Each structure stands twice: as structure tokens, then as C-alpha cells.
Amino acid sequence: MRISANFDGGNIDVVSLQAPDNIELAIRPDEGNAFFQWFNFKLDGTIGVQYQLHIINAEKASYPQGWENYQAVASYDREHWFRLPTVYENGRLTIDVELDCDSIQIAYFAPYSYERHQDLLAKCQVHPMVTVEHLGLTLDERVLSLVKVGDGDESKKNVWITARQHPGETMAEWLVEGLMLQLLDSDNPVSRSLLAKANVYIVPNMNPDGGVRGHLRTNAIGVNLNREWQAPSLEKSPEVYHVVNKMRQTGVDLFYDVHGDEGLPYVFLAGSEGVPCFDDAMSSLQHTFEQALLLASPDFQTQFGYDKDEPGQANLTVASNWVAQEFGCLSYTLEMPFKDNDDLPEPIQAWSPERCMLLGEASLVAMNAVLNKL
């Protein structure tokens, strides 16, 4: 029996391996110890044996409410991910598994590896409408890549999409993969219509350092990038610094920042109602976008989500708020669950990479519906 997290995106510490039915584990915090919840490890054992894994520091995680009705994800082939019986009780998260193969990977959500990220960039760059630009380096000296889709016509609108500011929210890059593959499909009429009206700028992974390190919310030095947008710096948040500079070069007419929420079992949007420049025109654009997304995806809903900020009280260090105020544009944070969508539960996979990718395709429908009104 062996447990290892010594790989890209891995995170777990072994506390005790005394018996298969009483394995004690602990999640490693992000750099700086402010956040932890992401786990990702491999269990090598014996086929047919029942294993019981206890994450003993679960009650001290960043979002303990996220464990309620939660089930860990697992895979034998690292392609198809399914859910394992999981119970949160007495401060411990207990995961039960009986091995069908010699080795299984278990994670908080289906991982999106740095290698897959590189594959996505390589796959897209061969398309004639794509340019991959290196915006700059992260603190661990990884390249921050921007995928530009379009003909560069300056009369067109500029759509910006970012994902994985919080690296443990891997569903964000799964969504972007689905969105990008559909955007580049010449047989997709929605994509053709959208690209006739807009140039699209996509940062599939805003935080590659945090992803490789197995962090939940922060970059290499423990900085939460989604609190850096008002005053990013090369010393603390080069990822945001480089994106902000590029946005100022291109302008932004629509911004879509993709995330995952640990606690809420729904897909929802957080708008920019609280920014000082929010007006009736922006409110009308939000309504149009939301109605289009409701039609495009039954996974999306508007009943549950975050409380709206009071007028003028938005936190402008947050990406979607800063962009809305800086460019006076339609700007959203999209949230997806780590658990399942309670409106459309699926017992085997719950919320899954496949559903993320389909939501990415639906997001293009909503973007296309609103472009003529921007």
C-alpha cells in the first residue's frame, strides 16, 4: 500500500498508513498557510481490498461547508472521473474505495494538469485564426499564455475570458477547453457568428504556478490573484499585471472570469451591480446575457448565488469588478460547483469535466446573443 502526491498538482501528506481501513491523511496548505482544500493523490494497493481514507484536518479547511454533501472524484485511467462514497463527520472527511485496479487517483475535483494545458495551447495554435502570445513569466518562471482568436480587425468588439485565478478550481480550465474547441470549429454557426463580430482573448490558466504546486487559491508566494486587480505588481502578482497591461492595449467589451465555488451546488453568475459606473444599460446587458445562457444551458440558473453588492460598494480588487469599472463593460464571474448541480443531479460523476465543457459551449451562445448590444 502506497500513497503519493509527488506529481503535477499533487497535494496530500500521509499521517498514518497502519491499516487499509484506517488511513490518515492531511491536506497541505497553500504557500503562506492561508488557504487549503485542494487534494490530489494516488493510492497503490490491492484489487478487491476495502480502503478507508480519513482527511483529518478537513474541519480546518478554507471552506468547511464545502464538505457537506460532497463526494471525492477518482479515476483509474485519468480520463474518466467518477465519485467515491464520502462522508464529512466529526471534523474528518472519510473516503471509501474498493480497488478495481492496482492504482487509483483521487482528487477534490478532476485535475487539469499543466501538461494538458500545454497540449491545449499546442492544439489551438495550428488553427489559422489563432495566435498564442506569451504575456510574461510567473514567479516560478512559467509562461503566462494568451490565446488570441480572430482576425485583429480593430472595429470588432473585444471579448476577454480568464480561468483558474484560483488554481484548485480546475473546472474553470475544463470549461475553457470546451469553449475553445467549439470556438475554433468552423462548422459551429454560433462561433462563426461570434468571430464575425469580435476578437476573443483567452487566458486558459491565470495561475500555472499554483496549479503545479497543488494550491487551492494562491500563486507561488501565497497571493490570491483575484484580490490584486486594482494594483497588481511584478513582485507579488505578475500574472494579473501582465493581463491588465494587455487589456489596456486591446480594450474590453465583454469579460468572463471563470471559477468554481466550494459550497454552493449550483451554476451561477456574479455580476458587477456594485461598481460605481453600473447603470441601466449595463443592467440590460446582464439581463440579455443571463436569459440567453438560461436557454442555452439547463445547468445554469439565477435563483441561487452570491448576494449582490450595494451600489458603489463593489470590491474593485476583484477581477470582474475592476474590469467593469475600468472599461465600463459587461463583466461577469461565472461559478460552477465542486459537488453537483442540485437542479440536475447526476449520481455517477456529479459535476464533471464533460459538463464544464458543455457549459463552455453554451457560454458562446450567450456571448453571441449580447454582442450586437455592446
VMD Tcl script that draws the C-alpha trace (Angstrom):
set ca {
  {0.00 0.00 0.00}
  {1.38 3.39 -1.02}
  {0.04 6.94 -1.22}
  {1.86 9.60 -3.25}
  {1.24 13.20 -4.28}
  {4.66 13.84 -5.79}
  {3.38 14.91 -9.21}
  {1.95 17.91 -11.03}
  {-0.92 19.32 -8.95}
  {-0.46 16.75 -6.20}
  {-1.35 17.56 -2.61}
  {-1.56 15.29 0.44}
  {0.53 14.40 3.48}
  {0.42 10.86 4.87}
  {-0.12 10.85 8.63}
  {-0.67 7.12 9.18}
  {-0.77 4.01 6.97}
  {-1.25 1.46 9.74}
  {-4.22 -0.38 8.20}
  {-6.25 -0.21 4.94}
  {-9.41 0.70 6.84}
  {-7.78 3.48 8.87}
  {-5.52 5.59 6.66}
  {-4.98 9.12 7.99}
  {-4.11 11.95 5.63}
  {-3.79 15.74 5.80}
  {-4.08 18.40 3.10}
  {-1.04 20.66 2.70}
  {-1.85 24.39 2.87}
  {-1.01 26.82 0.10}
  {2.19 28.81 0.47}
  {1.65 31.17 3.41}
  {-0.81 28.80 5.13}
  {-3.85 31.00 4.48}
  {-5.80 28.52 2.34}
  {-6.23 24.80 1.82}
  {-8.89 22.44 0.47}
  {-7.47 21.00 -2.76}
  {-6.18 17.42 -2.57}
  {-4.89 15.18 -5.35}
  {-3.05 11.89 -4.77}
  {-2.56 8.32 -5.97}
  {-3.32 5.19 -3.96}
  {-1.46 2.00 -4.94}
  {-2.92 -1.06 -3.26}
  {-4.54 -4.45 -3.76}
  {-7.51 -5.17 -6.00}
  {-10.64 -6.04 -4.03}
  {-9.42 -4.59 -0.73}
  {-11.63 -2.02 1.00}
  {-9.72 1.18 1.86}
  {-10.93 3.92 4.15}
  {-9.14 7.26 3.93}
  {-9.56 9.92 6.60}
  {-8.54 13.52 5.86}
  {-8.05 14.55 9.46}
  {-7.68 18.33 9.01}
  {-10.84 18.78 6.91}
  {-12.62 20.90 9.54}
  {-9.81 23.48 9.34}
  {-10.05 23.78 5.55}
  {-10.81 27.14 3.95}
  {-14.46 26.24 3.30}
  {-15.66 23.51 5.69}
  {-19.20 23.94 4.35}
  {-17.83 22.63 1.08}
  {-17.62 19.13 2.58}
  {-21.37 18.91 3.19}
  {-22.91 16.50 0.63}
  {-19.56 16.36 -1.15}
  {-18.06 13.26 -2.82}
  {-14.42 12.93 -3.85}
  {-13.60 12.26 -7.51}
  {-11.47 9.34 -8.69}
  {-10.12 7.80 -11.86}
  {-8.25 4.68 -12.95}
  {-7.27 6.00 -16.39}
  {-7.06 9.75 -15.61}
  {-9.63 10.41 -18.33}
  {-12.96 9.25 -16.89}
  {-13.70 10.64 -13.41}
  {-16.37 9.29 -11.07}
  {-17.42 9.91 -7.47}
  {-16.50 7.88 -4.38}
  {-18.61 7.42 -1.21}
  {-17.55 10.29 1.02}
  {-18.75 11.43 4.47}
  {-17.84 14.51 6.49}
  {-18.23 13.79 10.21}
  {-16.50 14.85 13.43}
  {-14.15 17.14 11.55}
  {-12.92 14.37 9.22}
  {-13.57 13.75 5.56}
  {-13.79 9.98 5.08}
  {-13.46 8.44 1.60}
  {-14.25 4.78 0.96}
  {-12.83 2.91 -2.03}
  {-12.53 -0.70 -3.16}
  {-9.88 -1.01 -5.85}
  {-10.78 -2.44 -9.27}
  {-7.20 -1.83 -10.49}
  {-3.84 -1.65 -8.77}
  {-3.78 2.14 -8.65}
  {-6.35 4.94 -8.40}
  {-6.07 8.72 -8.44}
  {-8.30 10.62 -6.01}
  {-8.83 14.38 -6.04}
  {-11.03 17.25 -4.89}
  {-12.16 17.74 -8.49}
  {-10.95 16.30 -11.79}
  {-7.40 17.69 -12.18}
  {-6.41 19.73 -15.20}
  {-2.67 19.17 -15.49}
  {-0.05 21.61 -16.71}
  {0.77 19.08 -19.43}
  {-2.85 19.12 -20.64}
  {-2.68 22.92 -20.56}
  {0.35 22.76 -22.88}
  {-1.47 20.30 -25.14}
  {-4.44 22.68 -25.37}
  {-2.21 25.58 -26.40}
  {-0.44 23.42 -28.99}
  {-3.72 22.10 -30.41}
  {-5.15 25.59 -30.79}
  {-2.10 27.34 -32.23}
  {-2.28 25.39 -35.51}
  {-5.66 26.98 -36.29}
  {-5.32 29.81 -38.85}
  {-7.27 32.26 -36.70}
  {-5.18 31.65 -33.55}
  {-2.09 33.34 -32.20}
  {-0.58 32.28 -28.88}
  {1.15 35.20 -27.20}
  {3.50 34.93 -24.23}
  {2.48 37.76 -21.92}
  {5.31 37.28 -19.42}
  {6.67 34.99 -16.73}
  {5.19 33.90 -13.43}
  {7.17 33.88 -10.19}
  {8.20 30.27 -10.83}
  {9.21 31.37 -14.36}
  {6.40 29.63 -16.19}
  {4.99 31.31 -19.27}
  {1.64 33.09 -18.95}
  {-0.02 32.39 -22.28}
  {-2.76 34.33 -24.08}
  {-4.73 32.67 -26.89}
  {-5.94 35.25 -29.41}
  {-8.74 34.14 -31.73}
  {-9.82 36.43 -34.56}
  {-8.60 38.50 -37.48}
  {-7.45 41.51 -35.45}
  {-9.99 43.86 -37.04}
  {-9.94 46.87 -34.70}
  {-13.58 47.70 -35.49}
  {-14.73 44.49 -33.81}
  {-15.61 44.01 -30.14}
  {-13.05 42.56 -27.76}
  {-14.09 39.60 -25.61}
  {-11.79 38.53 -22.76}
  {-12.03 35.18 -20.94}
  {-9.84 34.18 -18.00}
  {-9.78 31.00 -15.92}
  {-8.08 29.47 -12.87}
  {-7.07 32.56 -10.97}
  {-7.69 30.11 -8.15}
  {-5.71 27.07 -9.31}
  {-7.70 24.43 -7.44}
  {-10.82 25.46 -9.38}
  {-9.86 23.16 -12.24}
  {-13.42 23.11 -13.61}
  {-12.60 26.57 -14.97}
  {-10.00 25.28 -17.42}
  {-12.20 22.34 -18.36}
  {-14.86 24.89 -19.33}
  {-12.34 26.93 -21.32}
  {-11.21 23.82 -23.20}
  {-14.77 23.12 -24.28}
  {-15.32 26.76 -25.20}
  {-12.11 26.98 -27.23}
  {-12.67 23.79 -29.19}
  {-16.15 24.95 -30.16}
  {-14.96 28.47 -30.94}
  {-12.45 27.03 -33.43}
  {-14.95 24.66 -35.06}
  {-15.74 26.13 -38.48}
  {-18.94 24.05 -38.59}
  {-20.31 25.77 -35.48}
  {-22.60 28.60 -36.63}
  {-22.55 30.31 -33.23}
  {-18.77 30.52 -33.30}
  {-18.73 31.81 -36.87}
  {-21.26 34.47 -35.97}
  {-19.35 35.47 -32.85}
  {-15.99 35.75 -34.63}
  {-17.58 37.86 -37.34}
  {-18.27 40.44 -34.62}
  {-15.44 40.01 -32.10}
  {-11.83 39.19 -31.40}
  {-11.53 36.80 -28.46}
  {-8.67 36.85 -25.94}
  {-8.41 33.81 -23.65}
  {-6.06 33.12 -20.73}
  {-6.82 29.44 -20.04}
  {-4.70 29.31 -16.88}
  {-4.05 32.51 -14.93}
  {-2.15 30.68 -12.20}
  {0.06 27.88 -13.56}
  {2.41 28.04 -10.56}
  {-0.38 27.44 -8.06}
  {-1.76 24.63 -10.20}
  {1.52 22.73 -10.38}
  {2.16 23.28 -6.66}
  {-1.25 21.85 -5.71}
  {-2.61 25.11 -4.28}
  {-6.26 25.92 -3.78}
  {-6.38 29.72 -4.20}
  {-2.94 31.31 -4.47}
  {0.15 31.71 -6.61}
  {3.73 30.68 -5.81}
  {4.11 33.10 -2.88}
  {0.62 32.74 -1.44}
  {-1.07 35.71 -3.15}
  {-4.77 35.46 -4.06}
  {-4.74 36.81 -7.62}
  {-8.42 37.70 -7.52}
  {-7.67 40.40 -4.96}
  {-4.87 42.03 -6.97}
  {-6.60 43.71 -9.90}
  {-6.62 47.27 -8.61}
  {-2.85 47.38 -8.06}
  {-1.02 44.30 -9.44}
  {2.76 44.14 -9.25}
  {5.58 42.13 -10.80}
  {6.76 41.27 -7.29}
  {3.50 39.78 -5.99}
  {1.12 39.18 -8.89}
  {2.85 39.27 -12.30}
  {0.04 37.11 -13.69}
  {-2.53 39.88 -13.17}
  {-0.02 42.63 -14.01}
  {0.60 41.24 -17.49}
  {-3.08 40.62 -18.23}
  {-4.09 44.12 -17.10}
  {-1.45 45.68 -19.35}
  {-2.66 43.67 -22.34}
  {-6.30 44.53 -21.64}
  {-5.42 48.21 -21.70}
  {-3.87 47.71 -25.13}
  {-6.88 45.92 -26.62}
  {-9.79 47.32 -24.64}
  {-12.53 45.09 -23.22}
  {-16.18 44.96 -24.26}
  {-17.12 41.71 -22.50}
  {-15.26 39.94 -19.69}
  {-15.89 36.40 -18.44}
  {-13.86 35.22 -15.44}
  {-14.40 31.50 -14.77}
  {-14.31 29.99 -11.25}
  {-15.60 27.21 -9.01}
  {-17.45 27.54 -5.71}
  {-16.80 25.07 -2.90}
  {-20.10 25.48 -1.08}
  {-22.96 26.22 -3.46}
  {-24.25 23.26 -5.53}
  {-25.29 25.40 -8.50}
  {-24.01 27.11 -11.64}
  {-24.45 30.87 -11.34}
  {-23.11 34.27 -12.37}
  {-21.91 37.15 -10.21}
  {-22.38 40.48 -11.97}
  {-20.99 43.94 -11.37}
  {-24.02 45.68 -9.84}
  {-21.88 47.26 -7.12}
  {-19.33 49.12 -9.28}
  {-19.68 52.91 -9.33}
  {-20.28 53.09 -13.11}
  {-23.08 50.49 -13.16}
  {-26.15 51.88 -14.94}
  {-29.36 50.85 -16.68}
  {-27.53 49.97 -19.90}
  {-25.23 47.57 -18.08}
  {-28.19 46.08 -16.24}
  {-29.97 45.49 -19.55}
  {-26.89 43.76 -20.98}
  {-26.70 41.50 -17.94}
  {-30.35 40.54 -18.35}
  {-29.85 39.71 -22.04}
  {-26.79 37.59 -21.30}
  {-28.44 35.68 -18.47}
  {-31.61 34.96 -20.43}
  {-29.55 33.63 -23.33}
  {-27.50 31.39 -21.05}
  {-30.66 30.06 -19.41}
  {-31.90 28.97 -22.83}
  {-28.53 27.55 -23.87}
  {-27.85 25.50 -20.72}
  {-30.32 23.94 -18.26}
  {-27.36 23.66 -15.87}
  {-27.40 27.44 -15.40}
  {-29.82 29.15 -13.02}
  {-30.37 32.57 -11.45}
  {-32.16 31.76 -8.17}
  {-29.10 30.88 -6.11}
  {-25.77 32.72 -5.98}
  {-23.89 35.44 -4.15}
  {-25.61 38.46 -2.63}
  {-25.44 41.48 -4.95}
  {-23.17 44.32 -3.83}
  {-24.84 47.56 -2.83}
  {-24.43 50.39 -5.36}
  {-20.88 51.71 -5.30}
  {-19.73 49.12 -2.76}
  {-18.11 46.52 -5.01}
  {-14.62 45.28 -4.16}
  {-12.56 46.67 -7.04}
  {-9.63 44.38 -6.31}
  {-11.76 41.53 -7.77}
  {-11.28 40.91 -11.50}
  {-14.85 41.21 -12.76}
  {-15.50 44.36 -10.72}
  {-12.26 46.07 -11.72}
  {-12.76 45.29 -15.41}
  {-16.37 46.52 -15.32}
  {-15.32 49.81 -13.76}
  {-12.16 50.29 -15.82}
  {-13.76 49.62 -19.21}
  {-17.45 50.30 -18.49}
  {-18.29 46.90 -19.97}
  {-20.35 43.78 -19.37}
  {-18.32 41.81 -16.85}
  {-19.07 38.55 -15.05}
  {-17.69 35.96 -12.69}
  {-19.01 32.50 -13.58}
  {-19.15 29.98 -10.73}
  {-19.50 26.17 -11.01}
  {-19.82 23.61 -8.20}
  {-17.25 21.19 -6.86}
  {-20.16 18.95 -5.79}
  {-23.05 18.58 -8.21}
  {-25.69 20.84 -9.66}
  {-28.67 20.26 -7.36}
  {-31.01 21.31 -10.18}
  {-29.80 18.43 -12.39}
  {-28.04 15.85 -10.20}
  {-26.04 13.07 -11.86}
  {-25.27 10.16 -9.49}
  {-22.08 8.74 -11.03}
  {-19.99 11.78 -11.96}
  {-21.93 14.67 -10.37}
  {-20.47 17.93 -11.75}
  {-17.87 16.73 -14.24}
  {-15.33 17.87 -16.84}
  {-17.79 16.93 -19.57}
  {-20.49 19.19 -18.14}
  {-17.96 22.02 -17.75}
  {-17.04 21.73 -21.42}
  {-20.70 21.79 -22.48}
  {-21.24 24.89 -20.35}
  {-18.31 26.46 -22.19}
  {-20.10 25.86 -25.47}
  {-23.32 27.32 -24.03}
  {-21.37 30.38 -22.87}
  {-20.55 31.15 -26.50}
  {-24.28 31.24 -27.26}
  {-24.83 33.86 -24.55}
  {-21.83 35.90 -25.68}
  {-23.04 35.88 -29.27}
  {-26.54 36.92 -28.17}
  {-25.28 40.07 -26.48}
  {-22.50 41.20 -28.84}
  {-24.74 43.33 -31.07}
  {-25.83 45.30 -28.00}
  {-22.35 46.08 -26.65}
}
mol new
graphics top color blue
foreach p $ca { graphics top sphere $p radius 0.5 }
foreach p [lrange $ca 0 end-1] q [lrange $ca 1 end] { graphics top cylinder $p $q radius 0.2 }
display resetview
